[in-house]
């Protein structure tokens, strides 16, 4: 593997790890009826924070290329 392939492999693994965390959190919310039916302001802000970080990370990858 050349250096660039290794870098992309690391980025891909990090992205997969973040996606798995988001999936786990989504599953937790889906399985908790209280959270599923009544998202409060704090939960909405947290969701936006997580997704914002993920999208920002994706943009950073594109910019670095």
Secondary structure, 3 states (H helix, E strand, C coil): CCHHHHHHHHHHHHHHHHHHHHHHHHHHHHHCHHHHHCCCHHHHHHHHHHHHHHHHHHHHHHHHC
